[in-house]
């Protein structure tokens, strides 16, 4: 496997052995942001789709995502590339597919990360006043500053916020089941007949969006203490978050009653889930409000870190401008500064465009961009599973397991394709667009356009820069080419 170098012909690598398996897990869970799903995603899903069986839907979607994650993490572990989907597709489906996947990943991750600035700005402005874009600009500055610092600092911030967020979620569940509507617990949320309703496609799409971000550990493979932990961290994040989301969706329906949960969730005067937390007292509501804001910031930081690594890794190979792989002096870098600054610039431009256009930060910016990102990442998970099934023996290793290289990816492609079809088929209602509007279908068109552009760019590189083309997905320095760091902090 050839090793590409920077423009100075010196291998440039991310700081190895700086993230433990727990640190990887935290990145995946924090990117998904459980408290954001509780406060925003679950009430919105009940209100929009009126699907009572939302807990069961979360459970089924978690199973599909877990199956997709098996092939993805198997490939990520073997390839060991910071631009995970790019490297996976390049090794399993060809170099052109690798560049196509890389551009789709950049579009999807940037879309999700930038969408959160709209949510953050609107949330803070509703409480403290002021223009949403001012608060978004403050958050952008904070994320940008943390993004160019060592990954350990970001991980410490994510650990603290994630722990407090999960505590708030646990208190919410206890408050809900401790005082159920009608005086007894209802299990209607797990009734399979509740899946045969009109809004199930939209509910599936919302559930998929809730899990996006759990694939973040795959982009940190160059910095982990153990590549094998990427799979455990990712799949355990899916399992844990699947349980959390299923439990909280059920608890919300229990708190107000399954028959009334859609109407209550749609009423802003009620204020789910904070009205349920208020039953506990003791300052839990203001704590939850503060932690919600911080959870949005840490989710942005996690996605920012992933985008920065994609830009760095693709620039290191010459697929993107080589200057973006610059990360200060030395050959071992603590943070991909070029990629981080590029992501901050993109986010600033998009936030500025939405602000100048007078767009609604939640209904337009957050909803549309996050949907675009979730759709793109689901496509990439499907591609990664397909790549796992077609990967050559040199990639799969000496003793490839039938489960992780054949059965799980095949099941994941089957289930994931059904989920993607439901998502695309209900994209209009998901975005709140008028019936018959063609605009929602711009989102899958953008994903296709990014993939086609990537393929065309790969073809251009093949004819004009064959050395760069030959190294697509293969530019990770060998283990001993760059000095390792000694200290492992988290």
C-alpha positions as CSV (number, residue, x, y, z in Angstrom):
1,X,0.0,0.0,0.0
2,X,1.7,3.3,-1.1
3,X,2.2,6.0,1.4
4,X,1.6,9.5,0.1
5,X,3.3,12.5,1.6
6,X,2.7,16.2,2.0
7,X,4.0,18.8,-0.5
8,X,7.2,18.8,1.5
9,X,7.6,15.0,1.0
10,X,7.3,14.5,4.8
11,X,4.5,12.3,6.1
12,X,1.9,14.3,8.0
13,X,-0.2,12.4,10.5
14,X,-2.8,13.1,13.1
15,X,-1.6,12.5,16.7
16,X,-1.8,8.8,17.3
17,X,-2.8,7.1,20.6
18,X,-4.6,10.1,21.9
19,X,-8.2,8.6,22.1
20,X,-9.2,5.7,24.1
21,X,-12.2,3.5,23.2
22,X,-14.3,5.5,25.7
23,X,-13.3,8.7,24.0
24,X,-14.4,7.3,20.6
25,X,-17.8,6.3,22.1
26,X,-18.3,9.8,23.6
27,X,-17.8,11.3,20.1
28,X,-20.4,9.2,18.6
29,X,-22.9,9.7,21.4
30,X,-22.3,13.4,21.7
31,X,-22.7,14.0,18.0
32,X,-26.1,12.4,18.1
33,X,-27.0,14.6,21.1
34,X,-29.6,12.7,23.2
35,X,-30.9,15.8,24.9
36,X,-31.5,17.5,21.6
37,X,-33.5,14.5,20.4
38,X,-35.5,14.5,23.7
39,X,-36.3,18.2,23.6
40,X,-36.7,18.7,19.9
41,X,-36.8,15.5,17.8
42,X,-39.2,13.3,19.8
43,X,-41.9,16.0,20.4
44,X,-41.7,17.2,16.8
45,X,-42.0,13.6,15.5
46,X,-45.1,13.0,17.6
47,X,-46.6,16.3,16.6
48,X,-45.9,15.9,12.8
49,X,-46.5,12.2,12.2
50,X,-49.0,11.4,15.0
51,X,-47.4,7.9,15.2
52,X,-48.1,6.5,18.6
53,X,-45.8,3.5,18.0
54,X,-42.7,5.8,18.0
55,X,-40.9,3.8,20.7
56,X,-41.2,0.7,18.5
57,X,-40.1,2.7,15.5
58,X,-36.9,3.8,17.3
59,X,-36.2,0.2,18.2
60,X,-36.5,-1.0,14.6
61,X,-34.5,1.8,13.2
62,X,-31.8,1.3,15.8
63,X,-31.6,-2.3,14.6
64,X,-31.2,-1.3,11.0
65,X,-28.5,1.3,11.8
66,X,-26.6,-1.2,14.0
67,X,-26.5,-3.7,11.1
68,X,-25.2,-1.0,8.7
69,X,-22.6,0.0,11.3
70,X,-21.1,-3.5,11.3
71,X,-19.8,-3.4,7.7
72,X,-18.9,0.3,8.1
73,X,-16.8,-0.3,11.2
74,X,-15.2,-3.4,9.8
75,X,-14.0,-1.5,6.8
76,X,-13.0,1.6,8.9
77,X,-10.9,-0.6,11.1
78,X,-9.1,-2.3,8.2
79,X,-8.6,0.8,6.1
80,X,-7.7,3.2,9.0
81,X,-8.4,6.4,7.1
82,X,-9.6,9.6,8.8
83,X,-11.9,10.4,5.9
84,X,-13.7,7.1,6.6
85,X,-16.3,6.8,3.9
86,X,-13.8,8.1,1.3
87,X,-11.2,5.5,2.3
88,X,-13.8,2.7,2.6
89,X,-15.3,3.3,-0.8
90,X,-11.8,3.7,-2.4
91,X,-10.7,0.3,-1.1
92,X,-14.0,-1.6,-1.6
93,X,-15.5,0.0,-4.7
94,X,-12.7,1.8,-6.6
95,X,-10.9,5.1,-6.4
96,X,-13.6,7.0,-8.3
97,X,-16.2,5.8,-5.8
98,X,-13.9,6.9,-3.0
99,X,-13.8,10.5,-4.2
100,X,-17.6,10.5,-4.8
101,X,-18.2,9.2,-1.3
102,X,-15.7,11.8,0.1
103,X,-17.6,14.7,-1.5
104,X,-21.0,13.4,-0.4
105,X,-19.6,13.0,3.2
106,X,-18.3,16.6,3.1
107,X,-21.7,17.9,2.0
108,X,-23.6,15.8,4.5
109,X,-21.4,16.5,7.5
110,X,-21.2,20.2,6.8
111,X,-25.0,20.3,6.3
112,X,-25.7,18.8,9.7
113,X,-23.0,20.8,11.5
114,X,-24.1,24.1,10.0
115,X,-27.8,23.3,10.6
116,X,-27.2,23.3,14.3
117,X,-26.2,26.9,14.3
118,X,-29.7,27.8,13.3
119,X,-31.1,25.6,16.2
120,X,-28.6,27.1,18.6
121,X,-29.3,30.7,17.6
122,X,-33.1,30.3,17.8
123,X,-33.0,28.5,21.1
124,X,-30.8,31.1,22.8
125,X,-32.6,34.1,21.2
126,X,-35.9,32.8,22.5
127,X,-34.6,32.9,26.0
128,X,-32.2,35.8,26.1
129,X,-33.4,37.9,23.2
130,X,-31.4,39.3,20.3
131,X,-30.9,38.2,16.8
132,X,-30.4,34.4,16.3
133,X,-27.5,35.0,13.9
134,X,-25.6,36.9,16.6
135,X,-25.8,33.9,19.0
136,X,-24.9,31.6,16.1
137,X,-21.8,33.7,15.4
138,X,-20.7,33.3,19.1
139,X,-21.2,29.6,18.9
140,X,-19.3,29.5,15.6
141,X,-16.4,31.3,17.3
142,X,-16.3,28.9,20.3
143,X,-16.4,25.8,18.0
144,X,-13.8,27.2,15.7
145,X,-11.4,27.9,18.7
146,X,-11.9,24.4,20.1
147,X,-11.6,22.9,16.7
148,X,-8.0,23.9,16.2
149,X,-7.0,22.6,19.7
150,X,-5.9,19.1,20.5
151,X,-8.7,16.5,20.3
152,X,-8.3,15.6,24.0
153,X,-9.6,19.1,25.0
154,X,-12.7,18.6,22.8
155,X,-13.3,15.2,24.2
156,X,-13.2,16.4,27.8
157,X,-15.9,19.0,27.0
158,X,-18.0,16.4,25.3
159,X,-17.7,14.0,28.3
160,X,-19.0,16.6,30.7
161,X,-21.9,17.7,28.7
162,X,-22.9,14.2,27.6
163,X,-22.9,13.0,31.2
164,X,-25.1,15.9,32.4
165,X,-27.4,15.4,29.4
166,X,-28.0,11.8,30.1
167,X,-28.7,12.6,33.7
168,X,-31.4,15.1,32.6
169,X,-32.9,12.4,30.3
170,X,-32.9,9.9,33.2
171,X,-34.7,12.3,35.4
172,X,-37.3,13.0,32.7
173,X,-38.0,9.3,32.3
174,X,-38.4,8.9,36.1
175,X,-40.7,11.9,36.3
176,X,-42.8,10.5,33.4
177,X,-43.3,7.0,34.6
178,X,-43.7,8.1,38.2
179,X,-46.9,10.0,37.4
180,X,-48.4,8.3,34.3
181,X,-51.5,9.6,32.6
182,X,-54.5,7.7,33.8
183,X,-52.6,6.3,36.7
184,X,-51.1,3.3,34.9
185,X,-48.3,2.6,32.4
186,X,-49.3,2.2,28.8
187,X,-47.5,0.0,26.4
188,X,-49.3,1.2,23.3
189,X,-46.0,2.6,22.0
190,X,-44.8,-1.0,21.3
191,X,-48.0,-2.2,19.6
192,X,-47.0,-3.4,16.1
193,X,-50.3,-2.4,14.7
194,X,-49.3,1.2,15.3
195,X,-46.8,0.9,12.5
196,X,-49.5,0.6,9.9
197,X,-50.4,4.3,9.8
198,X,-50.0,7.1,7.3
199,X,-47.2,8.9,9.1
200,X,-44.9,6.0,9.6
201,X,-42.5,7.0,6.8
202,X,-42.0,10.4,8.3
203,X,-41.5,8.8,11.8
204,X,-38.8,6.5,10.3
205,X,-37.1,9.5,8.7
206,X,-37.0,11.4,12.0
207,X,-35.6,8.4,13.8
208,X,-32.8,8.0,11.3
209,X,-31.9,11.6,11.7
210,X,-31.7,11.1,15.5
211,X,-28.9,8.5,15.0
212,X,-26.7,10.5,12.6
213,X,-23.4,11.1,14.2
214,X,-22.8,7.7,15.7
215,X,-20.4,7.0,12.8
216,X,-18.0,9.7,14.0
217,X,-15.6,7.2,15.6
218,X,-14.7,5.9,12.1
219,X,-13.0,9.3,11.4
220,X,-10.9,9.1,14.5
221,X,-9.3,5.8,13.7
222,X,-5.8,7.3,13.1
223,X,-5.9,8.8,16.6
224,X,-7.2,5.9,18.7
225,X,-5.2,3.6,20.9
226,X,-6.8,0.6,19.3
227,X,-8.4,0.4,15.9
228,X,-10.5,-2.5,16.9
229,X,-12.3,-0.3,19.3
230,X,-13.9,1.7,16.5
231,X,-16.4,-1.1,15.9
232,X,-17.2,-1.5,19.6
233,X,-17.6,2.2,20.1
234,X,-19.8,2.8,17.1
235,X,-22.1,-0.2,17.6
236,X,-22.4,0.3,21.3
237,X,-23.3,3.9,20.7
238,X,-26.1,2.8,18.4
239,X,-27.3,0.2,21.0
240,X,-27.2,2.6,23.9
241,X,-28.8,5.5,22.1
242,X,-31.4,3.2,20.6
243,X,-32.4,2.2,24.1
244,X,-32.3,5.8,25.4
245,X,-34.5,7.1,22.5
246,X,-36.9,4.2,22.7
247,X,-37.3,4.7,26.5
248,X,-37.7,8.5,26.3
249,X,-40.2,8.3,23.5
250,X,-42.2,5.7,25.5
251,X,-41.9,7.8,28.7
252,X,-43.2,10.9,26.9
253,X,-46.3,9.0,25.7
254,X,-46.8,7.6,29.2
255,X,-46.6,11.0,30.8
256,X,-49.5,12.6,28.8
257,X,-51.2,9.5,27.4
258,X,-50.7,7.8,24.0
259,X,-54.0,9.1,22.6
260,X,-53.1,12.7,23.5
261,X,-49.3,12.8,23.0
262,X,-49.5,14.1,19.4
263,X,-51.8,17.0,20.3
264,X,-49.8,17.8,23.5
265,X,-46.5,17.7,21.7
266,X,-47.9,20.1,19.0
267,X,-48.9,22.7,21.7
268,X,-46.0,25.0,22.4
269,X,-47.8,26.3,25.5
270,X,-47.4,22.8,27.1
271,X,-43.7,22.8,26.5
272,X,-42.7,19.1,26.3
273,X,-40.5,17.8,27.7
274,X,-39.9,20.6,30.2
275,X,-43.4,20.4,31.6
276,X,-42.8,16.8,32.7
277,X,-39.4,17.7,34.2
278,X,-41.2,20.5,36.2
279,X,-42.9,17.7,38.2
280,X,-39.6,17.0,39.8
281,X,-38.9,20.6,40.8
282,X,-35.5,21.4,42.3
283,X,-34.3,23.4,39.3
284,X,-34.3,20.6,36.8
285,X,-36.0,22.7,34.1
286,X,-33.5,25.5,34.0
287,X,-30.7,22.9,34.2
288,X,-32.2,21.1,31.2
289,X,-32.5,24.4,29.3
290,X,-28.8,25.2,29.9
291,X,-27.7,21.6,29.1
292,X,-29.8,21.7,25.8
293,X,-27.8,24.7,24.6
294,X,-24.5,23.1,25.6
295,X,-25.5,19.8,24.0
296,X,-26.1,21.6,20.7
297,X,-22.6,23.2,20.9
298,X,-20.9,19.8,21.6
299,X,-22.8,18.2,18.8
300,X,-21.5,21.0,16.5
301,X,-18.0,20.4,17.8
302,X,-18.2,16.7,17.2
303,X,-19.3,17.1,13.6
304,X,-16.8,19.9,13.1
305,X,-14.0,17.6,14.2
306,X,-15.1,15.0,11.6
307,X,-15.3,17.5,8.8
308,X,-11.9,18.8,9.6
309,X,-10.4,15.3,9.4
310,X,-12.1,14.6,6.1
311,X,-10.6,17.8,4.6
312,X,-7.2,17.1,6.1
313,X,-7.0,13.5,4.9
314,X,-8.2,14.2,1.4
315,X,-5.9,17.2,1.1
316,X,-3.0,15.1,2.3
317,X,-3.5,12.9,-0.7
318,X,-3.8,15.8,-3.1
319,X,-7.5,15.3,-3.9
320,X,-8.3,18.6,-2.2
321,X,-5.8,21.5,-2.3
322,X,-2.7,20.5,-0.4
323,X,-2.6,23.7,1.7
324,X,-5.7,22.4,3.6
325,X,-3.5,19.6,5.1
326,X,-1.4,22.2,6.8
327,X,-1.5,21.9,10.5
328,X,1.4,23.9,11.9
329,X,4.9,22.8,12.3
330,X,6.1,19.2,12.6
331,X,4.9,16.0,11.1
332,X,2.6,14.8,13.9
333,X,-0.3,17.2,14.4
334,X,-2.6,17.5,17.3
335,X,-5.4,19.0,15.3
336,X,-6.1,19.4,11.5
337,X,-6.0,23.2,11.5
338,X,-6.4,23.6,7.8
339,X,-9.5,21.4,7.7
340,X,-10.8,23.1,10.9
341,X,-10.5,26.6,9.5
342,X,-12.1,25.5,6.2
343,X,-15.1,24.1,8.0
344,X,-15.5,27.2,10.1
345,X,-15.4,29.3,6.9
346,X,-18.0,27.2,5.2
347,X,-20.3,27.4,8.3
348,X,-19.8,31.2,8.5
349,X,-20.7,31.7,4.9
350,X,-23.9,29.5,5.1
351,X,-25.0,31.1,8.4
352,X,-24.5,34.6,6.8
353,X,-26.4,33.6,3.7
354,X,-29.4,32.4,5.7
355,X,-29.3,35.5,7.9
356,X,-29.1,37.9,5.0
357,X,-32.0,36.0,3.3
358,X,-34.2,36.4,6.3
359,X,-34.8,32.6,6.5
360,X,-36.3,31.0,9.6
361,X,-33.3,29.5,11.5
362,X,-35.3,26.4,12.6
363,X,-38.0,25.8,9.9
364,X,-35.6,26.5,7.0
365,X,-32.0,26.3,8.1
366,X,-32.1,23.6,10.7
367,X,-34.8,21.4,9.2
368,X,-33.6,21.4,5.6
369,X,-29.9,21.2,6.2
370,X,-30.1,18.5,8.9
371,X,-32.4,16.4,6.6
372,X,-29.9,16.8,3.8
373,X,-27.2,15.6,6.1
374,X,-29.1,12.6,7.5
375,X,-30.1,11.5,4.0
376,X,-26.5,11.8,2.8
377,X,-25.0,9.8,5.7
378,X,-27.6,7.1,5.4
379,X,-26.6,6.7,1.7
380,X,-23.0,6.5,2.8
381,X,-23.7,3.8,5.4
382,X,-25.4,1.8,2.6
383,X,-22.4,2.3,0.4
384,X,-20.0,1.2,3.2
385,X,-22.0,-2.0,3.7
386,X,-21.8,-2.7,0.0
387,X,-18.1,-2.0,0.0
388,X,-17.6,-4.5,2.9
389,X,-19.3,-7.2,0.8
390,X,-17.2,-6.4,-2.3
391,X,-13.8,-5.7,-0.6
392,X,-10.9,-7.7,-1.8
393,X,-9.2,-10.2,0.5
394,X,-6.3,-7.9,1.1
395,X,-8.6,-5.5,2.8
396,X,-10.7,-8.0,4.7
397,X,-7.6,-9.6,6.4
398,X,-6.5,-13.2,7.0
399,X,-9.6,-14.4,8.8
400,X,-12.6,-12.4,7.7
401,X,-15.8,-13.2,9.7
402,X,-18.9,-14.2,7.8
403,X,-21.0,-12.0,10.0
404,X,-19.2,-8.7,9.7
405,X,-18.2,-9.1,6.0
406,X,-21.3,-10.8,4.5
407,X,-24.4,-11.4,6.6
408,X,-24.6,-8.1,8.6
409,X,-23.8,-5.9,5.6
410,X,-26.4,-7.7,3.5
411,X,-29.1,-7.4,6.1
412,X,-28.1,-3.7,6.6
413,X,-28.4,-3.0,2.9
414,X,-31.8,-4.6,2.9
415,X,-33.1,-2.8,5.9
416,X,-31.3,0.5,5.2
417,X,-32.7,0.6,1.7
418,X,-36.2,0.4,3.0
419,X,-35.5,3.2,5.5
420,X,-33.9,5.3,2.7
421,X,-37.0,4.8,0.5
422,X,-39.3,5.8,3.4
423,X,-37.1,8.9,4.0
424,X,-37.1,10.0,0.4
425,X,-40.8,9.2,-0.1
426,X,-41.7,11.4,2.9
427,X,-39.2,14.1,2.5
428,X,-41.9,16.7,1.7
429,X,-43.9,16.1,4.9
430,X,-40.6,15.9,6.8
431,X,-39.7,19.4,5.7
432,X,-43.2,20.8,6.1
433,X,-43.4,21.6,2.4
434,X,-46.7,22.1,0.6
435,X,-48.2,19.0,-1.0
436,X,-46.9,18.5,-4.5
437,X,-43.9,20.9,-4.0
438,X,-40.9,19.8,-6.0
439,X,-38.4,21.6,-3.8
440,X,-37.9,18.9,-1.2
441,X,-36.5,16.6,-3.9
442,X,-33.7,19.0,-4.3
443,X,-32.1,17.3,-1.3
444,X,-31.6,13.9,-2.9
445,X,-30.6,15.7,-6.1
446,X,-27.8,17.5,-4.2
447,X,-26.5,14.2,-2.9
448,X,-26.5,12.7,-6.4
449,X,-24.8,15.8,-7.8
450,X,-22.1,15.6,-5.2
451,X,-21.4,12.0,-6.0
452,X,-21.3,12.7,-9.7
453,X,-19.0,15.6,-9.2
454,X,-16.7,13.4,-7.1
455,X,-16.6,10.8,-9.8
456,X,-15.8,13.3,-12.5
457,X,-13.1,14.9,-10.4
458,X,-11.5,11.4,-9.9
459,X,-11.6,10.9,-13.7
460,X,-9.9,14.3,-14.1
461,X,-7.2,13.3,-11.6
462,X,-6.7,10.0,-13.4
463,X,-5.9,11.7,-16.7
464,X,-3.9,14.7,-15.4
465,X,-2.4,13.5,-12.1
466,X,-2.1,9.7,-12.2
467,X,0.2,9.7,-9.1
468,X,-2.5,11.4,-7.0
469,X,-5.2,9.1,-8.5
470,X,-3.2,6.0,-7.6
471,X,-2.9,7.2,-4.0
472,X,-6.6,7.9,-3.4
473,X,-7.6,6.4,-0.1
474,X,-4.0,5.2,0.5
475,X,-2.3,8.2,1.9
476,X,-2.2,7.3,5.6
477,X,1.4,7.3,6.8
478,X,2.7,4.0,8.0
479,X,2.8,3.3,11.7
480,X,6.5,4.3,12.3
481,X,6.7,7.0,9.7
482,X,5.6,9.7,12.1
483,X,6.4,9.8,15.9
484,X,3.6,8.8,18.2
485,X,2.5,10.9,21.2
486,X,3.2,9.4,24.5
487,X,0.5,10.7,26.7
488,X,-3.0,9.3,26.5
489,X,-5.4,11.5,28.4
490,X,-8.9,10.2,27.6
